[in-house]
Amino acid sequence: MGLGVRWTLHGDGRTPAPGAVVRPDERLSWPRTAGLGAQHVVAMFGASFVAPVLMGLDPNLAIMMSGVATILFLLATRGRVPSYLGCSLSFVGVAAIIRAQGGGSAAVTGAIFVVGGALLLSGLVVQKFGARIIHAAMPPVVTGAVVMLIGFNLAPVTARTYWPQDQWTALLTMLFTGLAVVCLRGFWSRVAIFLGLVFGYAISWLFDRLFGKIHSVNGGPEAVDHWRLDLSGVSKADWIGLPSLHAPSFGWSAALVALPVVIALIAENAGHVKAVGEMTGDRLDDQLGTAISADGFATMLSTAVGGPANTTYSENIGVMAATRVYSTAAYWAAAGFALLFGVCPKFGAVVAAIPGGVLGGITVILYGMIGLLGAQIWVHNKVDLRNPLNLVPVAAGVIIGIGGVSLKISANFELSGIALGTIVVLSGYHVLRALAPAHLKTQEPLLDEGTSSYDPEAESAAGSAAAGEKGAG
């Protein structure tokens, strides 16, 4: 396939034949391919434009760089792994911690840049030694715990920052989003977060018309009178223009807070490659290292200009499963649409105007879903938490990560929250395993019968964001 930019026409170019799929090196007619690309963009929108808003970054730049990242990923994997790289929700908690410590957007992107570098190196290691190295270093008990504490660590952000801005809008948005996730089917269920945002927008506008301004906190410690939905910035924004760029800044403290997220990103990429391979019938184990490295490089490129991290999105896997179209041509089209959105400041102003109460209702579900994906990893891989080797490091690490326990190392440096919790889980598991009696070690093998393929399918959901980056999407 070369660089994966040549495709043969599938059948008549209209629809897949009964029981057939459109493979990555095939395509439908160009108008249909463009339509599928637009559908992929909508599928990733819910989590992908919420992520930069929650991290205090430019949504226009985030969407534009997601398009660039997708193109780089498709080129690196030579068109074998159809995937969209959207904005990762795994760093929302990291950004909140760094900003609470006095860091700005440059410090946030600098920390994520370091994680991108670690992800790139991890991919190169996997290319050299195979997927077995992931099993050995990060068994499911460790990966599940880290994903869980990353999600649940965000609970105070919702409770203290977003929900108090408008509790009734938050409650209604939460209820609507929950109903959309559960009750809707097919494509609509995969864009439930996006629908929740639209609903929250409408409710905020209606409440402003009915009740006038609300008296509550609005990004500051003191309650003030303000409109729930302030669209003044939208009217002032231009239709066409480049997003604002900024260089990252680097600090050890911020980098150590962010580094644990590399575990979640590796899990997301591994799960995505596994899921796509099963759907297309093409064993893609040899592409795992390349996919991880490409994601790391794309994240470094994005954060180098002020954007967020990128990761594979399980929402787009859902679109492929529903349409049976795995053509990478559709993802090139999606990347093109993302680049167009990125140069429309008015779009960014609409995103930036999302009311705090709406974000409160959305994040109650979204952050919880990210955390519970960790539990799903345990269930899928039959992790036995009755075994003290699993129970002790997980129990300690999760409480430290969720509760924000800190360990002061020096006057200017301390470990806390996600970073300290991850260190406790990862080091605690391996140290205890080395010291434990033999009968504890034999209750659950570390490797999956010595196989080299990375198996935990459930970890693909950790890119959503879904939930969404599973976000979790």
PyMOL commands that set and color helices and strands:
alter all, ss='L'
color gray80, all
select helices_A, chain A and resi 30-55+59-76+89-100+105-129+132-137+140-152+155-165+167-183+186-190+192-211+232-236+252-258+261-280+285-304+314-323+328-342+345-352+356-380+388-403+417-435+438-441+457-463
alter helices_A, ss='H'
color red, helices_A
select strands_A, chain A and resi 8-9+26-27+85-87+214-217+223-226+310-312+406-410+413-416
alter strands_A, ss='S'
color yellow, strands_A
deselect
rebuild
show_as cartoon
